[in-house]
Amino acid sequence: MKYIVILGDGMADEPLAALSNKTPLEAANKPTIDRLATLGEMGLVNTVPNGMAPGSDVANLSVMGYNPNECYTGRSPLEAVSIGVELDDTDVTFRANMVTLSCECECNGDCAYEDMTMKDYSSDEISSAESAELIAAINAAFESDAVKFHAGTSYRNLLVHKNGSVDCKLTPPHDISGRKITEYLPQGDNADMLLSMMKKSYDMLIKHPVNKDRVARGLNPANSIWLWGQGSKPRLDNFYGKYALSGAVISAVDLLKGIAKCAGMEVIEVEGATGNIHTNFAGKAKAAVDALTSGKDFVYLHIEAADECGHRGEVENKVCAIEQIDKVTEYIINELDKFGEDYSVLLLPDHPTPLATKTHSSAPVPYALYRKGKHDSTGSVTAEEKDRMRRYTEAEAADTGVFVAQGHTLMDIFLQK
């Protein structure tokens, strides 16, 4: 038996007037996914434990079979592992986003830092090369025995603070798109130090040649770092030791790569995988099939695009991303059918990313679980099946009455443990 999880990050949503009061999952044309939901099992799963923030870190740990209440130590340390940063037990890490702040008041662009607005949490998804150049300048200004910055992927970078503290209140920038940052500045331990670096970064970056070039090209400048996602050195049980399956993760996102490395799983890189709507969908699908047909027992295929569209409020692109995920699913099913071995597919988001709020929610998400060898063939739809055809949507998943209250147990169900 081969196992594949197809994780459409942030796919779940809420009804929107712009979609005739449908959710993106309801509006999207996704015949393959709907077929899996019809022939297999469908229900809701709670991927975010009560009291925890609905981040992709917590939710993906749950989907992978890890109880976040037992193993979660923060988002940024998982990203540190991904980019090869060695951490001491007393190190504290922070995500250092490259963001675009703007002055939205009537002061002729002379705002105090605290009065600025979060215009773009990703600086128009700045390239990794541009971001690395800016982080190098930031590190040259701030590096010390206690503080060091590291370049990551696109707008996602890293700060390591030796002997730091996680006892601070920091806000993800994608939670406050379009809002004044006044109420969301660092609080708690070392807040003054963190805010000082953020403010000084603005004064440096606004004048940097990379940003002057971006403005000339009509792109948002990456004019400030934004620190959040604090955490300490992560520890996860080995995936093979836990499930006796050789596993691999395919993702464009450092967070998922970090989880994979911590769990002893192979990270498969795909050229052109970006984590947005312009990602190499076909390449990721082929990489997943190649991994399963060349020896891997389990593949976790993470596709970020719908989440990014949710954060950016891009309704049509979110629907398009879901339709692309359906094409990915169709390719994988067709190729695995040719391979001839029985397989199981689990398809779900990690959390909702509602377009109306542009941030994550803790609501349960729909899942579809299909097993070749137990459920019907994936060939053409019969007349009988048309009569009972259902769609993979939030509402229809809820109507099944199936609810997995503890997200990390869904993996045991999927792997029949």
C-alpha positions in Angstrom: 0.0 0.0 0.0 1.2 3.5 -0.9 0.0 6.6 0.9 -0.2 10.2 -0.2 -1.5 13.3 1.6 -2.5 16.1 -0.8 -2.5 19.2 1.5 -4.2 22.2 -0.1 -3.0 24.9 2.4 -5.8 27.2 3.4 -8.4 25.8 0.8 -11.3 25.9 3.2 -13.2 29.2 3.5 -16.6 30.8 4.1 -19.5 31.7 1.7 -18.7 34.9 -0.2 -21.0 37.4 -2.0 -18.5 37.6 -4.8 -19.1 33.9 -5.4 -22.9 34.0 -5.1 -22.6 33.0 -1.5 -20.5 30.0 -2.2 -17.2 29.1 -0.8 -14.2 28.7 -3.1 -14.5 24.9 -2.7 -18.1 25.1 -3.8 -17.4 27.4 -6.7 -14.4 25.5 -8.1 -14.7 22.9 -10.8 -12.9 19.9 -9.2 -14.4 16.7 -10.6 -11.5 14.4 -9.5 -11.6 15.6 -5.9 -15.4 15.4 -5.8 -15.2 11.8 -7.1 -12.8 10.8 -4.3 -15.1 12.3 -1.8 -18.0 10.3 -3.3 -16.3 7.0 -3.6 -14.3 7.3 -0.3 -14.9 8.8 3.1 -15.5 12.4 3.9 -15.8 14.3 7.1 -14.5 17.2 9.2 -11.3 17.2 11.3 -10.2 19.7 13.9 -6.5 20.3 13.1 -5.9 23.1 15.6 -6.1 22.1 19.3 -8.2 24.4 21.6 -6.2 27.3 22.8 -3.5 27.2 20.1 -3.2 29.7 17.3 -4.4 28.5 13.9 -1.0 28.6 12.1 0.3 26.3 9.4 2.9 25.1 11.8 0.4 23.7 14.4 -2.1 22.5 11.7 0.4 20.7 9.6 2.0 19.0 12.6 -1.5 17.7 13.4 -2.1 16.4 9.9 1.3 14.7 10.0 0.2 12.8 13.1 2.1 14.9 15.7 0.2 16.2 18.7 1.1 20.0 18.8 0.3 20.1 22.6 3.2 17.7 23.1 5.8 18.7 20.5 5.2 22.3 19.3 8.0 24.7 20.2 7.3 27.5 17.7 7.2 28.2 13.9 10.6 29.8 13.3 12.7 27.0 14.7 11.2 24.6 12.2 12.2 27.0 9.5 15.7 27.3 11.0 16.1 23.5 10.6 15.0 23.8 7.0 17.6 26.3 6.0 20.4 24.5 7.9 20.8 26.8 10.9 22.2 24.8 13.9 20.4 25.8 17.2 21.6 25.6 20.8 19.1 24.6 23.4 19.0 28.1 24.7 18.6 29.8 21.3 15.3 31.5 20.5 14.4 32.1 16.9 12.0 34.6 15.2 10.5 34.8 11.7 11.8 38.0 10.1 9.4 38.8 7.3 10.3 41.4 4.7 7.1 43.5 4.7 5.9 46.7 3.1 4.7 49.4 5.5 3.0 52.5 4.2 1.8 55.8 5.5 -2.0 56.0 5.0 -2.7 59.3 6.9 -2.6 62.9 5.8 0.9 63.7 6.8 2.7 63.8 3.4 4.5 60.5 4.1 6.1 61.6 7.4 4.4 59.0 9.6 6.0 57.7 12.8 6.9 54.0 12.5 4.2 53.1 15.0 1.5 54.9 12.9 2.2 53.0 9.6 0.0 50.5 7.9 0.8 46.9 7.0 0.4 47.2 3.2 1.9 43.9 2.2 3.1 41.1 4.5 5.3 39.6 1.6 6.5 42.7 -0.2 4.9 41.5 -3.5 6.4 38.0 -2.8 10.0 39.4 -3.0 12.5 37.1 -4.7 14.8 35.1 -2.5 17.8 36.8 -4.1 16.6 40.3 -3.4 15.5 39.3 0.1 18.9 37.8 0.8 20.7 41.0 -0.2 18.5 43.0 2.2 19.0 40.5 5.0 22.7 40.8 4.5 22.5 44.5 5.0 20.3 44.0 8.1 22.7 41.5 9.6 25.7 43.8 8.9 24.0 46.4 11.0 22.7 44.3 13.9 24.8 41.1 14.2 26.4 40.6 17.6 27.4 37.7 19.9 23.7 37.5 20.7 21.9 38.3 17.5 22.2 37.0 13.9 19.9 37.1 10.9 19.7 34.4 8.2 18.2 34.5 4.7 15.4 32.1 4.0 13.0 31.8 1.0 11.4 34.9 -0.5 10.0 37.2 2.3 10.5 34.5 5.0 13.8 35.0 6.9 15.1 34.2 10.3 16.5 35.9 13.4 18.4 33.8 16.1 18.7 35.4 19.5 21.1 33.5 21.9 19.7 33.1 25.4 16.6 34.8 24.3 13.0 34.5 25.6 9.8 33.2 24.0 7.8 35.2 26.5 6.7 38.0 24.2 3.6 38.8 22.3 4.2 39.1 18.5 1.7 39.3 15.7 1.9 37.5 12.3 1.9 40.2 9.7 -0.6 38.4 7.5 -3.1 38.8 10.3 -3.1 42.6 10.0 -3.1 43.3 6.3 -4.4 46.8 5.7 -4.3 47.7 9.4 -2.3 50.2 11.4 0.5 48.4 13.2 0.2 50.5 16.3 -1.6 47.9 18.4 0.5 45.0 17.1 4.1 46.0 18.0 6.2 43.7 20.2 5.2 43.3 23.8 6.9 41.3 26.6 10.4 40.2 27.1 13.0 42.0 24.9 10.2 44.0 23.2 12.3 47.2 23.2 15.2 45.4 21.4 12.9 43.8 18.8 11.0 47.0 18.1 14.3 49.0 17.9 15.6 46.6 15.1 12.3 46.8 13.3 12.3 50.6 13.3 15.9 50.9 12.4 15.4 48.5 9.6 12.9 50.8 8.0 15.3 53.7 8.0 17.9 51.5 6.3 15.8 49.6 3.8 13.8 52.5 2.4 17.0 53.8 0.9 18.5 50.5 -0.2 19.2 50.0 -4.0 17.1 46.8 -4.1 14.1 48.7 -3.0 14.7 51.7 -5.2 14.8 49.2 -8.1 11.6 47.5 -7.0 9.8 50.9 -6.8 11.0 51.7 -10.3 9.5 48.4 -11.5 6.2 49.2 -9.8 6.7 46.7 -7.0 6.2 47.1 -3.3 9.5 47.8 -1.5 10.6 45.5 1.3 11.0 48.5 3.7 10.9 46.8 7.1 11.6 43.5 8.9 8.7 42.2 10.9 9.5 39.9 13.8 7.2 37.1 15.0 6.8 33.4 15.3 9.2 33.0 18.2 10.3 29.5 19.3 12.9 27.2 20.7 14.8 24.2 19.3 12.3 21.6 18.0 12.1 17.9 18.7 9.9 15.5 16.8 9.7 11.7 16.9 11.1 10.0 13.8 8.3 9.4 11.2 9.7 6.0 10.3 10.0 5.0 13.9 6.4 6.1 14.5 4.7 4.5 11.5 7.3 2.1 9.9 6.9 3.9 6.6 9.6 5.7 4.5 8.4 9.2 4.0 9.0 12.3 1.9 7.7 15.8 1.9 7.3 18.0 -1.2 6.8 21.7 -0.4 8.0 25.2 -1.4 7.8 26.4 2.2 10.6 26.3 4.7 8.3 25.5 7.5 7.2 22.2 5.9 10.8 21.3 5.0 11.8 21.9 8.6 9.1 19.6 9.9 10.2 17.0 7.4 13.8 17.2 8.5 12.9 17.1 12.2 10.9 14.0 11.5 13.6 12.3 9.5 11.7 12.4 6.2 13.3 13.2 2.9 12.7 16.7 1.4 12.1 16.6 -2.3 12.9 19.9 -4.1 11.0 20.8 -7.3 12.2 23.3 -9.7 9.8 26.2 -10.1 7.9 25.5 -6.8 7.2 28.9 -5.4 4.5 28.6 -2.8 2.1 30.8 -4.7 -0.4 30.7 -7.6 2.5 30.6 -10.1 4.0 27.4 -8.6 5.0 24.4 -10.7 1.9 22.3 -10.0 2.7 19.7 -12.6 6.3 19.3 -11.4 5.1 18.8 -7.8 2.6 16.2 -8.9 5.2 14.3 -10.9 7.7 14.4 -8.1 5.1 12.9 -5.8 4.4 10.0 -8.2 8.1 9.4 -8.8 8.7 9.2 -5.1 6.0 6.6 -4.5 6.8 4.5 -7.6 10.6 4.5 -6.8 10.4 3.2 -3.2 8.8 5.7 -0.8 5.8 4.4 1.1 4.4 7.8 2.1 4.4 11.3 0.5 3.1 14.5 2.0 2.5 16.9 -0.9 2.0 20.4 0.4 0.6 23.0 -2.0 0.6 26.6 -0.6 -1.2 28.5 -3.4 -4.7 28.7 -2.0 -3.4 30.0 1.4 -1.5 32.8 -0.2 -4.5 33.8 -2.3 -6.6 33.9 0.9 -4.1 36.2 2.6 -4.1 38.5 -0.3 -7.9 38.5 -0.8 -7.6 37.2 -4.3 -11.0 35.5 -4.9 -10.6 34.3 -8.5 -7.0 33.1 -7.9 -8.1 31.0 -4.9 -10.7 29.3 -6.9 -8.1 28.8 -9.7 -5.6 27.3 -7.1 -8.2 24.7 -6.0 -8.9 23.8 -9.6 -5.1 23.3 -10.1 -5.0 21.1 -7.1 -7.8 19.0 -8.7 -5.6 18.6 -11.8 -2.7 17.6 -9.6 -4.9 15.0 -7.9 -6.1 13.7 -11.3 -2.6 13.2 -12.5 -1.5 11.4 -9.3 -4.5 9.1 -9.4 -4.1 8.2 -13.0 -0.4 7.5 -12.6 -0.8 5.4 -9.5 -3.5 3.4 -11.2 -1.0 2.6 -13.9 1.5 1.5 -11.2 -0.8 -1.2 -10.2 -0.3 -1.2 -6.4 -3.1 -0.3 -4.0 -2.9 3.2 -2.6 -4.6 5.6 -0.2 -5.2 9.3 -0.7 -6.0 11.8 2.0 -6.9 15.2 0.8 -7.5 18.2 3.0 -6.4 21.8 4.0 -4.5 22.4 7.1 -6.8 25.2 8.2 -9.2 27.7 6.6 -7.9 31.0 5.3 -11.1 33.0 4.7 -10.9 35.6 2.0 -13.0 37.9 4.1 -10.5 38.1 6.9 -7.3 37.4 5.0 -6.0 35.3 7.8 -6.3 31.8 9.3 -9.2 30.5 11.3 -9.5 27.6 13.8 -12.6 26.1 12.2 -12.6 22.3 11.4 -11.7 21.5 7.8 -13.1 19.0 5.4 -11.2 15.9 4.5 -11.6 13.2 1.9 -10.0 9.7 2.2 -10.0 7.3 -0.7 -8.5 3.8 -0.7 -7.8 2.0 -4.0 -8.5 -1.6 -3.4 -11.3 -0.9 -0.9 -13.4 1.7 -2.7 -14.7 1.6 -6.2 -12.5 2.1 -9.3 -11.6 5.6 -10.3 -12.8 5.0 -13.9 -15.8 6.7 -15.5 -18.8 7.6 -13.3 -21.6 5.1 -13.4 -25.3 6.1 -13.5 -25.7 4.8 -10.0 -22.8 6.9 -8.8 -24.3 10.0 -10.4 -27.3 9.6 -8.2 -25.2 9.6 -5.0 -22.5 12.0 -6.2 -21.4 14.5 -3.6 -19.0 17.4 -3.6 -16.0 18.0 -1.5 -17.1 21.1 0.3 -17.2 22.4 3.9 -21.0 22.0 4.1 -21.2 18.5 2.6 -18.4 17.3 4.8 -20.3 18.6 7.8 -23.5 16.8 6.6 -21.8 13.4 6.8 -21.7 13.7 10.6 -18.1 12.4 10.7 -15.9 14.5 13.0 -12.3 13.8 14.1 -11.9 15.9 17.2 -8.2 15.5 17.6 -6.4 16.2 14.3 -3.3 14.2 15.0 -5.3 11.0 15.2 -6.5 11.3 11.5 -3.1 10.0 10.4 -3.6 6.8 12.4 -7.0 6.5 10.7 -5.4 7.1 7.3 -2.5 4.7 7.9 -4.9 2.2 9.5 -2.9 2.0 12.7 
